[in-house]
Amino acid sequence: MVGVVIQNQLQVKKIPLKDAETVLEMKSGESVRVEGQSDNFLSISTATGITGWVDKSDLLILED
């Protein structure tokens, strides 16, 4: 599944918790691959291979 960031300065987290360490900041319009889900968080990977977790409300999910 593909997602597009809809939140400006989206913080990608190391684990699926709001207060977790940030591994990357992304800008609105950037695309990611959705790998999985845990409650309200989605596991994502970027085009450069960075993985992490984001709140599912911060992505627009597109069909493959």
C-alpha atoms as one frame of an Amber mdcrd trajectory, in Angstrom:
protein
   0.000   0.000   0.000   1.214   3.512  -0.780   0.626   6.574   1.373   1.231
  10.295   0.910   2.176  12.548   3.812  -0.552  15.151   4.455   0.991  16.636
   7.616   3.672  19.333   7.336   6.857  18.306   9.195   5.580  14.816   9.972
   7.689  13.111  12.629   8.400   9.456  11.861   8.770   7.598  15.165  11.072
   4.704  16.094   8.217   2.780  17.787   4.410   3.213  17.613   4.086   5.702
  20.481   3.353   9.428  20.290   6.259  10.295  22.619   8.768   7.931  20.956
  12.102   9.022  19.499  11.841  10.695  16.072  13.928   9.023  13.351  12.986
  11.322  10.455  10.899  14.372   9.581   8.951  14.324   6.330   7.186  17.054
   4.382   3.660  17.122   3.021   3.442  15.432  -0.386   6.205  12.863   0.176
   5.215   9.247  -0.500   5.877   6.155   1.602   5.116   2.441   1.511   2.791
   1.255   4.274   4.112  -2.006   5.744   1.719  -2.652   8.645  -0.452  -1.249
  11.418  -0.539  -1.155  15.225  -3.625   0.553  16.678  -3.608   4.118  15.264
  -0.059   3.889  13.918   1.161   2.738  10.517   4.550   1.157   9.912   6.119
   2.864   6.899   9.251   2.744   4.773  10.637   5.585   2.673  12.184   5.479
  -0.788  15.606   5.710   0.909  14.919   2.660   3.093  14.229   4.419   6.393
  11.510   2.714   8.422   9.362   3.952  11.277   5.873   4.656  12.553   3.399
   7.480  11.871  -0.116   8.291  13.043  -2.499   6.985  10.385  -4.334  10.339
  10.297  -1.145  11.934   8.906  -1.197   9.874   5.683  -3.503   9.736   2.697
  -3.659   6.073   1.648  -3.575   5.418  -2.104  -4.399   2.204  -3.919  -1.442
   0.255  -5.374
